Amino acid sequence: MAVKILSKEKLAVVIAARNAEFKAATRPGKRVVIAKDVIAQIKRHKLMPRQGTWLRFTNFNNPDFSIFDNGEDSIKDKYLDNTVQQCEGCALGSLMLSCTLFNNKLKFGENDIYDNIGEAIEEGQISNGLDKIFSTKQLALIELAFEQGSGYFSDDIETHYDYDTEEYKWNYTTEQERAVKFGKKYESSTKRLTAIMNNIIENDGKFVP
């Protein structure tokens, strides 16, 4: 059953309230606001956590609607007015989405959505400022936890050969190892991402595995 699309008037009220909340928050407060929103989107079944997937808009209210045909449309507008019913994403993609829903007019056709997120973060090219709100180190720990040790940032971690197990293993720092162990406590991607977001909320805007 299709979800009712909000009128332009109601959408404007929703966006104004979200913008005001975000603008009033401190930098750590913005991280908490984003984390709470990720959880809210999960509970509404608007966001489906998925490992290895940056952002994929999978289900649209209007069957004729295509992100590729409407690349100039605002993600915030089309997501909040329910034109887009659902999105799949990893931890970084989910943070990117919720950040966009508060303070940005990122369009479906912009490179932030499809290009390599890790590279974009390292080069400071995230148009909605996510990399200015969360440090690169924090984003890397969050991804390591959600991807259970893999993902873009794991490419920067050196490996060593373990002769006992006859396999290569990552040389994690103590903090990175804690992040991976944190993630591996949760088999479900949904529970894992929710736990990561709750950790950020509980620690006043910082992921502390």
trRosetta pair geometry for C-beta under 8 A, 3 or more apart (Angstrom, degrees):
i j d omega theta_ij theta_ji phi_ij phi_ji
2 61 5.2 88 -155 -155 102 84
2 85 8.0 -115 -143 -78 61 134
3 61 6.0 -93 52 -102 81 116
3 82 4.5 -118 110 -174 117 131
3 85 5.8 144 16 -114 124 101
4 82 6.6 58 86 80 41 158
5 61 6.1 149 -66 120 103 165
5 81 5.4 34 -167 151 81 93
5 82 5.1 -151 -106 74 53 100
5 83 5.9 47 -120 -68 118 67
6 10 4.4 -122 -171 89 105 116
6 11 4.6 134 109 -60 123 84
6 14 7.0 -14 179 -3 170 140
6 80 7.2 -41 30 131 142 73
6 81 4.3 -119 48 -139 96 72
6 82 6.2 116 -9 12 83 103
7 10 4.8 89 53 12 81 100
7 11 6.8 -144 92 -6 39 90
8 11 5.6 -55 -143 39 30 114
8 12 6.3 37 155 -26 64 104
9 12 5.8 -53 -153 29 28 113
9 13 6.9 27 150 -18 61 103
10 13 5.7 -52 -154 32 37 113
10 14 6.5 37 150 -18 67 104
11 14 5.6 -54 -150 36 34 112
11 15 6.2 30 155 -16 68 109
11 77 6.6 54 175 -146 140 74
11 80 6.1 118 -143 109 91 106
11 81 4.6 -19 -94 -84 129 103
12 15 5.9 -56 -144 40 29 109
12 16 6.1 32 156 -23 64 108
13 16 5.8 -54 -145 34 27 112
13 17 6.5 26 156 -18 62 107
14 17 6.1 -60 -154 35 28 109
14 18 6.4 22 153 -15 64 110
14 80 5.6 177 114 170 138 126
15 18 5.7 -57 -146 39 33 110
15 19 6.1 33 157 -20 68 108
15 76 6.9 86 -115 150 113 119
15 77 7.7 -10 -74 -93 139 67
15 80 6.6 127 -70 98 86 164
16 19 5.9 -54 -144 37 28 111
16 20 6.3 28 157 -20 63 108
17 20 5.9 -56 -148 36 28 111
17 21 6.4 29 155 -19 63 107
18 21 5.9 -54 -148 35 30 111
18 22 6.3 24 157 -15 65 110
18 80 7.9 -110 -9 -112 155 149
18 101 6.6 -82 179 141 154 79
18 102 5.2 -134 160 -121 104 63
19 22 5.9 -61 -148 40 29 108
19 23 6.0 27 158 -20 66 111
19 102 6.8 144 -92 -179 45 61
19 103 6.6 118 -122 -98 74 62
20 23 5.9 -55 -141 37 27 110
20 24 6.3 23 161 -18 62 112
21 24 6.2 -65 -152 37 24 108
21 25 6.7 28 154 -30 61 108
21 33 6.3 157 137 -137 107 138
21 102 7.4 -93 78 -140 95 111
22 25 5.9 -55 -154 21 33 115
22 30 6.2 60 -157 -122 78 92
22 33 6.0 177 -102 120 70 159
22 102 4.0 122 -70 174 150 121
22 103 5.2 -137 127 -58 154 106
23 103 7.7 138 -63 -103 74 111
25 29 3.4 -150 -170 113 96 115
25 30 4.7 145 105 -64 125 63
25 32 7.5 -152 -158 54 137 96
25 33 5.4 -109 -59 -23 169 136
26 29 4.1 96 45 7 72 110
26 30 7.0 -125 94 -12 38 82
27 30 5.7 -44 -149 25 31 113
27 31 7.1 33 151 -18 59 98
27 133 6.2 -169 -158 -139 81 63
27 205 7.5 117 119 170 63 156
28 31 5.6 -51 -158 30 40 114
28 32 6.7 39 146 -17 68 102
28 204 5.5 14 164 151 132 84
28 205 3.3 175 -167 44 77 159
28 206 7.2 -35 -134 -37 106 84
29 32 5.5 -52 -151 36 38 112
29 33 6.3 42 150 -22 69 103
29 205 6.6 -65 -48 -66 21 136
30 33 5.5 -50 -145 35 34 114
30 34 6.3 35 154 -19 65 104
30 102 7.9 167 -152 112 92 159
30 133 5.1 -99 107 -144 128 122
30 205 7.6 64 58 -127 53 129
31 34 5.8 -53 -148 37 30 111
31 35 6.3 31 153 -19 64 107
31 133 6.0 165 -71 158 79 100
31 134 6.1 112 -110 -78 111 84
31 200 6.1 -120 149 177 103 119
31 205 3.6 101 68 -150 123 92
31 206 7.3 58 113 -57 156 42
32 35 5.7 -54 -146 37 31 111
32 36 6.3 31 156 -19 65 106
32 200 6.7 -174 -99 134 54 92
32 201 5.4 95 -142 -118 86 65
32 204 6.8 -44 -65 -155 125 36
32 205 4.9 -72 -40 -74 85 82
33 36 5.9 -56 -149 37 28 110
33 37 6.4 27 153 -20 62 108
33 102 6.8 84 128 -99 123 156
34 37 5.7 -58 -150 36 31 112
34 38 6.6 37 151 -24 65 100
34 95 6.0 51 156 -148 129 76
34 98 4.7 127 -157 110 75 121
34 99 5.5 5 -119 -72 129 73
34 102 7.1 -96 -87 -3 80 143
34 133 7.1 100 -17 134 148 148
35 38 5.7 -47 -151 27 33 113
35 39 6.9 31 151 -14 62 102
35 95 8.0 -9 -81 -108 60 91
35 98 8.0 149 -55 99 17 161
35 197 4.1 161 -168 -159 89 83
35 198 7.7 175 162 -55 120 22
35 200 4.1 -164 -92 86 156 129
35 201 5.2 -155 105 -53 135 86
35 205 7.7 -166 -3 -113 131 51
36 39 5.8 -55 -156 37 35 111
36 40 6.3 37 147 -21 67 107
36 197 7.4 158 -66 168 27 115
36 201 6.2 94 -65 -94 83 126
37 40 5.3 -51 -145 36 37 115
37 41 6.3 38 155 -20 68 102
37 98 4.0 143 97 -152 120 122
37 101 6.5 -174 169 74 146 131
37 102 7.2 -136 -40 -49 167 112
38 41 5.9 -55 -150 35 29 109
38 42 6.5 31 150 -20 63 105
38 47 6.8 -91 -158 87 62 166
38 94 4.9 73 -135 153 116 114
38 95 6.6 -28 -72 -81 135 53
38 97 7.8 109 -103 70 81 101
38 98 5.0 -87 -62 -35 73 150
38 193 7.0 -116 154 157 124 109
38 197 4.9 -150 78 -102 123 145
39 42 5.6 -54 -151 34 33 113
39 43 6.3 31 153 -18 67 106
39 194 5.8 86 -116 -131 92 81
39 197 5.1 -174 -51 111 98 147
39 198 7.2 83 -82 -61 139 77
40 43 5.8 -55 -147 37 31 110
40 44 6.4 24 155 -13 64 109
41 44 5.8 -59 -145 42 31 108
41 46 4.6 -86 -162 72 80 106
41 47 3.7 54 130 -3 112 121
41 87 8.0 -24 170 51 131 108
41 94 7.5 -177 73 -155 135 97
41 97 7.3 177 151 112 179 127
41 98 6.6 -137 -10 -82 138 101
42 45 7.6 27 176 -77 34 32
42 46 7.9 -84 -61 51 17 69
42 47 5.2 -58 -73 75 56 102
42 48 7.9 119 -125 -92 70 28
42 49 6.6 4 -111 -27 116 102
42 190 6.2 142 -163 -151 124 92
42 193 6.9 170 -84 96 146 119
42 194 6.1 -137 92 -78 165 98
44 47 7.7 63 62 13 88 77
45 48 7.3 24 -162 -70 62 85
45 86 7.0 -38 143 -108 74 108
46 79 7.5 96 176 -173 128 95
46 85 7.1 -132 -126 166 73 43
46 86 5.9 -150 -154 -109 41 53
46 87 6.7 18 153 22 71 87
47 86 7.6 176 -75 -157 22 64
47 87 5.6 -20 -110 69 65 91
47 88 7.8 129 -165 -106 55 24
47 89 6.4 -47 -158 34 98 107
47 94 6.0 89 -175 -126 140 101
47 97 6.8 160 -106 90 124 155
48 58 7.5 -33 34 28 132 140
48 86 6.3 29 -13 -179 110 109
48 87 7.1 -175 24 91 77 40
48 88 4.7 -35 74 -101 101 73
48 89 7.7 120 70 19 56 61
48 190 7.7 -52 -155 -83 55 102
49 88 7.7 85 -166 -156 3 66
49 89 6.9 -50 -117 75 45 60
49 90 7.3 66 -160 -128 73 27
49 91 7.6 30 -142 -69 108 58
49 94 6.6 -16 -101 -60 83 142
49 146 7.7 -123 -168 -155 119 118
49 189 4.2 -166 114 137 106 101
49 190 5.0 163 38 -87 120 50
49 192 7.2 -171 141 63 152 88
49 193 4.1 -159 -109 -1 151 148
50 53 4.3 12 97 30 112 131
50 56 7.7 -35 56 33 142 118
50 88 4.5 5 11 -176 135 108
50 89 6.6 106 39 44 86 13
50 90 6.6 -73 82 -71 57 59
50 189 5.9 63 -98 144 28 167
51 90 6.1 61 -132 -111 31 97
51 146 6.9 179 -103 146 82 86
51 147 5.7 123 -146 -117 102 65
51 148 7.6 -27 -116 11 142 100
51 189 5.7 -134 -29 -105 84 125
52 90 6.6 140 15 -76 15 123
52 147 7.2 103 -57 -123 64 104
52 150 8.0 -3 -77 101 92 126
52 151 7.9 -140 -88 -93 58 72
53 56 5.4 -59 -178 -4 121 117
53 88 5.2 -15 122 129 151 108
53 89 6.0 -125 107 -119 94 27
53 90 5.6 160 64 -38 55 85
53 93 6.7 -59 114 10 67 162
54 89 6.6 -25 141 -137 29 81
54 90 6.2 -34 -100 18 30 107
54 92 7.2 -42 -136 87 71 102
54 93 4.6 147 175 -81 44 122
54 96 8.0 1 177 34 85 150
54 113 7.4 136 120 175 121 45
54 114 7.2 141 77 -125 144 28
54 117 5.5 165 -129 -30 117 123
55 87 6.3 -16 -163 -177 84 117
55 88 7.5 150 -156 82 36 56
55 89 4.8 3 -102 -99 61 111
55 93 4.2 179 -61 -160 76 117
55 96 6.6 -97 -54 81 130 126
55 97 6.2 148 -116 -64 125 105
55 113 5.5 -84 68 -156 127 78
55 114 8.0 -93 58 -72 92 48
56 87 6.8 152 77 -163 44 65
56 88 4.4 -11 60 58 100 102
56 89 7.0 178 21 -69 66 63
57 60 7.2 53 148 -67 105 92
57 67 5.4 115 57 -49 133 140
57 84 5.4 -60 -155 -145 122 125
57 86 7.5 139 -158 91 57 52
57 87 5.1 -32 -101 -105 62 86
57 108 7.4 -53 8 -129 150 113
58 86 5.4 -47 62 98 93 103
58 87 6.8 147 9 -116 84 28
58 88 5.5 51 -25 -11 129 104
59 84 7.7 104 80 -171 58 60
59 85 4.5 -63 109 70 100 111
59 86 4.1 31 42 38 113 111
60 63 6.8 146 84 -96 100 27
60 65 4.3 -144 166 72 147 114
60 66 7.7 -117 -9 -76 165 36
60 83 6.7 -7 -158 154 88 69
60 84 5.9 -44 -111 -112 74 53
60 85 6.3 170 -118 8 16 93
61 65 7.1 36 58 16 66 143
61 82 5.9 73 -54 138 144 79
61 83 5.3 -113 32 -149 119 35
61 84 7.3 -88 -6 -51 90 11
61 85 5.4 131 -57 -48 74 102
62 65 4.1 89 77 -21 101 110
62 83 6.4 -23 7 -155 105 85
65 69 7.7 -155 -167 63 39 113
65 70 6.5 -30 -161 2 79 144
65 78 8.0 163 -175 -159 142 130
65 83 6.2 172 -128 172 169 104
65 84 7.9 -132 123 -77 143 65
66 69 4.0 70 71 14 108 105
66 70 6.4 142 77 6 55 90
67 70 6.3 -75 -132 60 27 86
67 71 6.9 70 162 -87 62 59
67 73 7.8 -114 -131 53 61 116
67 108 4.2 -143 -160 -178 94 138
67 109 7.6 174 162 -62 80 63
68 71 6.5 5 -154 -58 29 97
68 108 7.9 -114 -62 133 29 122
68 109 7.8 99 -131 -94 40 90
70 73 4.3 14 152 -9 106 123
70 78 7.8 117 122 -82 138 156
70 108 6.2 53 98 43 77 145
71 107 6.2 66 159 147 60 113
71 108 5.2 -124 -132 84 44 91
71 109 2.4 54 -175 -56 110 126
71 110 7.9 147 179 -26 93 50
72 107 5.6 -36 -148 -153 29 141
72 108 7.8 -28 21 41 15 89
72 109 6.3 -11 -55 16 43 129
73 77 6.8 -119 178 69 85 114
73 78 5.2 50 150 -39 125 134
73 107 6.4 129 69 -148 34 84
73 108 5.5 20 63 0 87 115
74 77 3.9 74 78 10 112 108
74 78 6.4 161 82 -6 60 86
74 105 4.9 -62 -121 -159 116 75
74 106 7.2 99 -150 67 66 41
74 107 6.1 -61 -94 -96 41 65
75 78 6.3 -67 -141 47 27 99
75 79 5.6 21 164 -17 68 118
75 84 7.7 -13 -155 5 66 156
75 97 7.5 -117 151 -136 135 73
75 100 5.5 4 85 144 127 142
75 101 7.8 -87 117 -72 95 68
75 106 5.2 -15 20 88 121 90
75 107 6.8 169 -23 -132 83 15
75 108 6.0 134 -72 -68 85 68
75 113 7.6 165 -69 -86 141 128
76 79 6.2 -62 -137 40 20 106
76 80 5.9 4 170 -5 61 118
76 100 5.7 -144 -64 145 92 84
76 101 5.3 153 -121 -118 85 45
76 104 6.6 161 -41 80 130 61
76 105 6.4 -81 23 -110 124 44
76 106 7.2 104 -23 41 93 76
77 80 6.5 -67 -138 44 19 99
77 81 6.0 0 170 -4 61 117
77 83 7.9 18 123 19 73 127
78 81 6.4 -57 -130 44 24 100
78 83 4.2 -69 -160 63 79 124
78 84 5.0 72 133 -13 94 103
78 108 7.5 -9 38 -50 149 119
79 82 8.0 32 170 -71 28 25
79 83 7.6 -64 -60 54 22 81
79 84 4.7 -34 -97 59 59 123
79 87 7.2 -15 -121 -30 119 132
79 97 7.5 169 -133 -169 168 102
79 101 6.3 -87 89 -98 135 105
80 101 6.4 134 -60 -147 109 99
82 85 6.6 35 -170 -93 72 64
84 87 6.6 32 155 -54 124 98
87 97 6.2 154 108 -118 155 153
89 92 8.0 -122 168 76 102 51
89 93 3.1 -141 -164 108 108 120
89 94 4.6 157 102 -58 121 68
89 96 7.6 -140 -165 50 145 101
89 97 6.0 -163 -8 -20 170 132
90 93 4.7 93 44 13 68 107
90 94 6.8 -126 95 -9 32 91
90 143 7.2 41 144 -129 125 85
90 146 6.1 125 -179 124 86 139
90 147 6.9 10 -157 -67 128 95
90 151 7.6 145 179 -114 153 118
91 94 5.8 -56 -148 34 26 112
91 95 6.6 25 155 -15 62 104
91 142 5.1 -162 143 148 138 98
91 143 5.7 -168 66 -96 121 52
91 145 7.3 79 -63 74 168 88
91 146 3.5 -169 -30 -25 128 161
91 147 7.5 -109 11 -30 115 78
91 193 5.7 -167 -94 -118 81 96
91 196 6.2 -21 -128 88 128 163
92 95 5.7 -52 -148 37 34 110
92 96 6.2 38 151 -22 65 106
92 117 5.2 136 126 136 138 152
92 118 7.9 -59 -128 -66 177 68
92 121 7.8 -84 -155 -49 134 141
92 139 6.2 64 -108 -168 105 102
92 142 7.0 129 -69 100 73 114
92 143 5.5 3 -39 -83 112 107
92 146 7.9 -157 -16 47 70 148
93 96 5.4 -53 -148 36 32 116
93 97 6.3 36 153 -23 65 103
93 117 7.0 -118 -69 -66 72 157
94 97 5.6 -48 -147 31 32 113
94 98 6.5 22 158 -10 65 105
94 193 6.3 77 17 -164 167 137
95 98 6.2 -58 -145 42 30 103
95 99 6.0 33 156 -21 65 110
95 130 6.1 111 129 -151 102 128
95 134 6.9 -10 174 -7 149 151
95 139 7.5 -140 68 -120 160 95
95 142 7.3 49 -35 130 144 158
96 99 5.8 -57 -146 37 26 113
96 100 6.3 28 154 -20 62 108
96 112 7.1 -177 -166 157 132 110
96 117 7.2 -107 -51 -130 146 129
96 126 7.3 -121 -120 -152 103 122
96 128 6.9 122 -159 49 70 135
96 130 5.5 -53 -103 -59 65 161
97 100 5.7 -61 -155 36 28 112
97 101 6.4 28 151 -22 65 107
98 101 5.4 -50 -146 32 37 115
98 102 6.9 29 156 -15 63 104
99 102 6.2 -67 -160 36 31 106
99 103 6.7 -47 173 39 66 99
99 104 6.8 32 129 5 78 128
99 128 5.0 127 123 126 109 130
99 129 7.1 -152 173 72 127 74
99 130 4.7 166 41 -87 176 94
99 133 6.7 -176 -121 33 126 151
100 103 7.5 -104 -135 55 21 58
100 104 4.6 -74 -134 65 61 117
100 106 4.7 -63 -132 27 124 126
100 128 4.9 -91 -85 -97 70 161
103 128 6.4 124 83 -167 89 92
103 129 7.0 -43 100 43 132 123
104 127 6.7 122 -156 115 132 88
104 128 3.6 -59 -58 -117 163 100
104 129 7.4 -172 -71 18 123 91
106 110 5.7 -109 -165 43 80 143
106 112 6.0 -73 -147 62 129 139
106 113 7.3 141 159 -54 120 100
106 127 5.9 138 -97 83 97 121
106 128 5.5 -50 -44 -56 124 113
107 110 4.9 110 61 -23 80 102
108 113 6.6 2 -161 -22 42 171
109 113 7.8 -175 146 31 2 134
110 113 5.9 104 74 -3 71 99
110 127 6.6 -54 163 14 151 151
111 114 6.4 -85 -153 53 45 85
111 115 4.5 18 172 -13 92 126
111 120 7.7 171 122 -96 101 133
112 115 6.9 -46 -101 38 15 99
112 117 7.9 59 -170 -108 63 77
112 120 6.4 136 -121 -174 67 163
112 125 7.7 -160 -89 126 88 85
112 126 6.1 94 -129 -137 120 60
112 127 5.5 -106 -48 16 144 102
112 128 7.3 119 176 -3 166 95
115 119 7.2 -86 147 67 102 114
115 120 6.0 108 99 -51 113 122
116 119 4.1 50 99 18 116 114
116 120 6.5 164 91 -15 61 87
116 152 6.6 132 -175 -113 98 137
117 120 5.6 -59 -147 39 33 112
117 121 6.2 35 156 -22 68 105
117 152 6.7 -158 70 -9 81 157
118 121 5.8 -53 -149 33 30 111
118 122 6.4 26 155 -16 64 108
118 143 7.7 25 -86 -79 104 178
118 151 7.5 143 -63 155 132 87
118 152 3.0 -158 -30 136 149 149
118 153 5.8 -166 -128 -55 128 69
118 155 7.8 118 126 29 162 118
119 122 5.8 -56 -147 38 31 110
119 123 6.2 13 159 -5 66 113
119 152 7.4 -119 -26 -164 68 139
120 123 6.1 -67 -144 47 27 100
120 125 4.6 -98 -157 71 77 101
120 126 5.6 102 139 -66 108 74
121 124 7.6 31 180 -71 30 32
121 125 8.0 -90 -55 44 17 70
121 126 6.1 22 -94 -38 60 122
121 130 7.6 -66 -107 94 97 105
121 131 4.8 165 -145 -92 76 127
121 136 5.9 139 147 -115 110 90
121 139 6.0 -132 -158 98 157 160
122 136 6.6 79 -94 -131 60 138
124 131 6.0 -150 -119 100 55 144
126 129 6.6 -161 104 -35 98 8
126 130 4.8 -76 145 41 150 94
126 131 4.7 132 26 -3 130 106
126 132 8.0 -154 72 -6 110 80
129 132 4.4 -49 -168 37 85 117
129 133 6.0 82 131 -24 89 98
130 133 5.8 -62 -150 37 34 108
130 134 6.2 -14 167 29 73 102
130 139 7.8 87 141 -92 104 135
131 134 6.8 -59 -119 67 31 75
131 136 6.6 24 -151 -72 100 77
131 139 7.1 -42 -109 -26 73 153
134 138 4.7 -123 -175 87 93 124
134 139 5.0 108 123 -57 124 91
134 142 7.6 -27 -174 -3 148 143
135 138 4.6 96 56 5 81 101
135 139 7.0 -149 93 -3 43 85
136 139 5.7 -56 -147 39 33 110
136 140 6.2 36 153 -23 66 106
137 140 5.7 -55 -149 34 29 113
137 141 6.5 27 154 -17 64 105
138 141 5.8 -55 -149 36 33 109
138 142 6.3 33 153 -20 66 106
138 206 6.8 -108 -117 -143 128 67
138 207 5.7 131 -159 29 90 106
139 142 5.6 -53 -146 36 32 113
139 143 6.3 31 155 -18 65 106
139 153 7.7 158 111 -53 81 145
140 143 5.9 -56 -147 38 29 108
140 144 6.3 32 154 -21 64 106
140 153 3.9 168 -136 -156 93 164
140 156 7.9 -49 -137 47 138 132
140 176 8.0 -42 131 -106 105 100
141 144 5.6 -51 -145 35 32 112
141 145 6.4 32 155 -19 64 105
141 175 6.6 -57 -107 147 126 103
141 176 6.8 -127 -109 -104 79 58
141 179 4.5 -143 -163 -96 81 150
141 207 5.6 175 101 96 119 128
141 209 6.6 -149 175 -10 115 120
142 145 5.9 -57 -153 35 29 110
142 146 6.4 19 155 -12 65 109
142 179 7.7 -95 -62 -153 19 126
142 196 5.9 102 -146 -177 85 134
142 200 8.0 16 -101 -65 120 123
142 207 5.2 180 -76 -37 88 170
143 146 5.9 -59 -143 42 32 104
143 147 5.6 8 167 2 71 115
143 151 4.5 -167 157 141 111 162
143 152 6.8 -36 159 42 159 85
143 153 5.4 118 75 17 134 121
144 147 6.4 -63 -130 52 22 94
144 148 8.0 165 168 -17 51 0
144 149 6.2 34 -166 -99 80 29
144 151 6.5 -133 -83 43 45 129
144 153 6.4 -79 -54 80 92 119
144 154 6.6 127 -105 -69 89 92
144 176 5.9 -75 164 -155 172 82
144 179 4.5 65 91 116 115 129
144 180 5.6 -66 157 -68 102 75
144 183 7.0 -151 125 -12 57 143
145 148 7.5 15 176 -77 27 41
145 179 4.4 -98 -61 -180 89 83
145 180 6.8 -133 -96 -81 48 26
145 182 4.9 -27 -132 83 114 110
145 183 3.8 167 -176 -55 54 106
145 192 7.3 179 143 177 86 103
145 196 5.6 142 106 -99 136 120
145 207 7.3 -142 3 176 149 136
145 209 5.9 -165 -88 -88 128 134
146 151 7.6 71 75 -61 88 147
146 183 5.9 -134 -59 -121 14 126
146 189 7.5 54 -168 -148 89 80
146 192 5.9 129 -128 131 62 118
146 193 6.0 42 -120 -87 114 78
146 196 6.1 -40 -67 -34 92 159
147 150 4.5 -109 148 67 116 72
147 151 3.7 156 23 -41 166 111
147 154 7.4 -117 97 -24 134 127
147 183 7.2 -12 53 -175 32 163
148 180 6.4 77 -168 -155 44 75
148 183 4.5 -153 -89 121 61 124
148 184 5.3 98 -139 -76 103 77
148 192 7.9 -60 -58 -144 95 156
149 154 6.4 76 158 -104 52 140
149 170 6.8 -175 -169 16 104 146
149 180 4.4 50 -76 -131 88 120
149 183 7.3 -161 -26 68 67 135
149 184 7.7 21 -24 -55 107 111
150 154 5.2 -87 -150 12 32 159
151 154 5.4 109 60 -5 64 105
152 155 6.2 -46 -178 7 44 112
153 156 5.9 -42 -171 23 57 111
153 157 7.6 58 138 -24 69 100
154 157 5.4 -50 -160 24 53 117
154 170 6.7 -73 -160 -104 98 147
157 170 4.8 28 126 -160 129 113
157 171 6.3 -172 174 58 88 68
157 172 6.5 3 -158 -88 141 57
157 176 6.9 157 -105 175 138 164
158 170 7.5 125 84 -155 38 61
158 171 4.7 -7 80 32 88 125
159 168 4.6 32 163 175 134 109
159 169 6.3 157 -155 80 85 28
159 170 5.5 -54 -99 -97 76 45
159 171 6.5 -169 -104 -11 20 84
160 168 7.0 163 82 -151 25 69
160 169 6.1 -25 61 62 75 80
160 171 5.8 77 -13 -61 104 102
161 167 7.6 -169 -148 107 64 19
161 168 5.5 -43 -96 -95 61 68
161 169 7.9 128 -119 17 16 74
162 165 4.5 19 106 39 123 98
162 166 7.2 -70 92 -15 74 16
162 167 5.9 -7 51 62 103 63
162 168 7.3 154 9 -115 81 16
162 169 5.1 40 -26 -2 120 120
163 166 6.7 25 -158 -78 34 57
165 169 7.5 70 59 -44 135 119
170 176 7.9 -102 131 130 127 133
172 176 4.0 -143 -162 95 95 112
172 177 4.1 131 112 -61 136 80
172 180 6.5 -87 -108 0 160 134
173 176 4.6 93 48 8 77 104
173 177 6.9 -141 89 -7 38 87
174 177 5.8 -56 -149 36 28 112
174 178 6.5 31 152 -20 63 104
175 178 5.7 -52 -151 33 32 112
175 179 6.6 35 150 -22 64 103
175 209 7.3 116 -171 52 65 107
176 179 5.5 -52 -152 32 35 114
176 180 6.6 34 152 -17 67 102
177 180 5.8 -51 -149 35 34 110
177 181 6.3 32 153 -16 65 107
178 181 5.7 -56 -146 41 32 111
178 182 6.2 41 151 -28 65 104
178 209 4.2 149 128 106 95 107
179 182 5.5 -49 -150 29 30 117
179 183 6.6 27 154 -15 62 104
179 207 7.7 53 -114 138 106 120
179 209 4.3 173 -89 -1 53 163
180 183 5.9 -58 -154 37 32 109
180 184 6.3 26 154 -18 67 110
181 184 5.7 -58 -142 38 32 109
181 185 7.1 48 155 -36 61 94
181 209 7.2 130 63 161 82 122
182 185 6.2 -50 -169 9 31 114
182 195 7.5 -170 168 125 95 123
182 196 7.6 103 134 -91 123 81
182 199 7.6 17 -171 -67 141 164
182 209 3.8 -110 -29 -147 146 109
183 186 6.7 -79 -170 42 42 93
183 192 5.7 48 -150 -157 71 123
183 196 7.6 14 -92 -68 82 114
185 192 7.9 145 70 -108 70 85
185 195 7.6 -124 81 140 112 171
186 191 4.5 -155 -160 104 122 102
186 192 3.7 173 91 -78 131 77
186 195 5.7 -172 -46 9 150 143
187 191 7.5 34 57 52 55 128
187 192 7.9 -156 62 -46 15 110
188 191 4.0 75 73 14 111 105
188 192 6.3 -175 90 -12 55 85
189 192 5.6 -56 -143 38 30 114
189 193 6.2 25 161 -15 66 107
190 193 6.3 -57 -145 38 25 103
190 194 6.2 24 156 -17 61 111
191 194 5.7 -57 -144 40 30 113
191 195 6.1 33 156 -23 65 107
192 195 5.8 -55 -149 34 28 111
192 196 6.5 28 153 -19 63 104
193 196 5.6 -50 -149 34 35 113
193 197 6.4 32 154 -16 66 106
194 197 5.8 -57 -149 39 31 109
194 198 6.2 31 153 -19 66 107
195 198 5.7 -53 -144 38 30 111
195 199 6.3 38 153 -25 63 104
196 199 5.6 -53 -153 31 30 115
196 200 6.8 32 149 -19 63 102
196 207 6.4 -3 -168 -126 85 120
197 200 5.6 -50 -153 32 36 113
197 201 6.5 36 150 -18 66 104
198 201 5.5 -52 -149 37 36 113
198 202 6.1 34 154 -19 68 109
199 202 5.8 -56 -142 39 28 110
199 203 6.2 4 163 2 64 115
199 207 5.7 59 109 -137 115 67
199 208 6.4 -151 172 48 106 64
199 209 7.1 28 -180 -85 160 52
200 203 6.3 -73 -142 51 23 94
200 205 6.2 13 177 -138 85 22
200 206 6.7 177 -137 67 64 15
200 207 5.2 -27 -81 -73 85 72
201 205 8.0 40 -104 -61 29 42
203 206 4.6 -87 123 67 115 81
203 207 7.1 141 59 -98 139 13
203 208 4.6 155 -107 7 164 117
